[in-house]
Amino acid sequence: MDMVFRATSALKLMFEVPKSMKKHMELLPKTGFVQAQSSFSAQLKFLPRKSLYQDAPEYFDPETGVLEVPLAIHVADQVGINLKLFHGIVSA
């Protein structure tokens, strides 16, 4: 996941995966710093387990295999949360 920031000062970022998806995916790094007017890359590690449809039924449709997970990006000193939506199709 690549992100571009237009801020005029450095920012601290914190990445968060929904609690029910923590056994299946991870964002790395969990915390990072981005310099003013530059970009930042984070990696999404996705390792679905057989219990995915039981652990996160709100994000996964077992009939179609479609997975949609909101990933939160917290920016220090900002009130709101930035959400990125991860889309995937899980097959056997």
Steps between C-alpha positions, in 0.01 A plus 500: 500500500657829390384832643594854401484783752482871423553619858767763564639321806592144593215274613478197726279221362347205682338215309221282637323186383152420641515275806317212333755496214820506708551123461475532122677823404762741624618844387875558518635718643243562774638852552695721262612853429464676167691813408329813369368473143624147444364148475482203734466129426346240726466127442186299553570144609192288426493140620138380505426206723213254470321683783475826300126478440440425870739764633387787278154438351444876472786528247490164320229343284565122487266449203687736266841499673502882501686667786471874576691627802537863614859579602544799731783751465533728801698819439638663815343837588204439268151438636365274226602153394592426140353174374626297207285212382676173421318291238583140423360172377592197707504166319596149604 
